[in-house]
Amino acid sequence: MRLVINGEEREFAAATLEALVEELGMKGDRVAVELNREIVPRASWQATALKDGDRLEIVHFVGAGNQRPRSERRNLPRTRLRSSNIY
């Protein structure tokens, strides 16, 4: 079936939203899905059937942290917003 995912039309075999996330090789606990402009709760993915022409937006969360020890991190200057800068 043809689905539009993040603006790109592609062909998929998955019949449910849960199967699609698996077919895409994504970890379900790090993904948010919008189907035809409606956010689908993760608990509903297994029961959510897909049909030809559905439009999905899929966001895959990636975590990364500062790997340097705190003592080695740069202290970058912070910009302050002052009322005299607001017009």
Contacts in CASP RR format, 6 or more apart in sequence:
PFRMAT RR
TARGET T0000
AUTHOR 0000-0000-0000
METHOD contacts of the structure
MODEL  1
MRLVINGEEREFAAATLEALVEELGMKGDRVAVELNREIVPRASWQATAL
KDGDRLEIVHFVGAGNQRPRSERRNLPRTRLRSSNIY
1 11 0 8 1.000
1 12 0 8 1.000
1 13 0 8 1.000
1 50 0 8 1.000
1 51 0 8 1.000
1 52 0 8 1.000
1 53 0 8 1.000
2 9 0 8 1.000
2 10 0 8 1.000
2 11 0 8 1.000
2 12 0 8 1.000
2 52 0 8 1.000
2 53 0 8 1.000
3 9 0 8 1.000
3 10 0 8 1.000
3 11 0 8 1.000
3 12 0 8 1.000
3 20 0 8 1.000
3 50 0 8 1.000
3 52 0 8 1.000
3 53 0 8 1.000
3 54 0 8 1.000
3 55 0 8 1.000
3 56 0 8 1.000
4 10 0 8 1.000
4 53 0 8 1.000
4 54 0 8 1.000
4 55 0 8 1.000
4 56 0 8 1.000
5 56 0 8 1.000
5 57 0 8 1.000
5 58 0 8 1.000
6 56 0 8 1.000
6 57 0 8 1.000
6 58 0 8 1.000
7 55 0 8 1.000
12 20 0 8 1.000
12 23 0 8 1.000
12 50 0 8 1.000
13 23 0 8 1.000
14 20 0 8 1.000
14 22 0 8 1.000
14 23 0 8 1.000
14 50 0 8 1.000
15 49 0 8 1.000
15 50 0 8 1.000
16 45 0 8 1.000
16 46 0 8 1.000
16 47 0 8 1.000
16 48 0 8 1.000
16 49 0 8 1.000
16 50 0 8 1.000
17 33 0 8 1.000
17 35 0 8 1.000
17 40 0 8 1.000
17 44 0 8 1.000
17 45 0 8 1.000
17 46 0 8 1.000
17 48 0 8 1.000
17 50 0 8 1.000
18 45 0 8 1.000
18 46 0 8 1.000
18 48 0 8 1.000
20 50 0 8 1.000
20 56 0 8 1.000
21 28 0 8 1.000
21 31 0 8 1.000
21 33 0 8 1.000
21 45 0 8 1.000
21 58 0 8 1.000
24 58 0 8 1.000
26 58 0 8 1.000
26 60 0 8 1.000
28 42 0 8 1.000
29 42 0 8 1.000
30 60 0 8 1.000
30 61 0 8 1.000
30 62 0 8 1.000
31 58 0 8 1.000
31 59 0 8 1.000
31 60 0 8 1.000
31 61 0 8 1.000
32 39 0 8 1.000
32 58 0 8 1.000
32 59 0 8 1.000
32 61 0 8 1.000
33 39 0 8 1.000
33 40 0 8 1.000
33 45 0 8 1.000
33 56 0 8 1.000
33 57 0 8 1.000
33 58 0 8 1.000
33 59 0 8 1.000
34 40 0 8 1.000
34 56 0 8 1.000
34 57 0 8 1.000
34 58 0 8 1.000
35 48 0 8 1.000
35 50 0 8 1.000
35 54 0 8 1.000
35 55 0 8 1.000
35 56 0 8 1.000
36 54 0 8 1.000
36 55 0 8 1.000
36 56 0 8 1.000
37 55 0 8 1.000
40 48 0 8 1.000
66 73 0 8 1.000
END
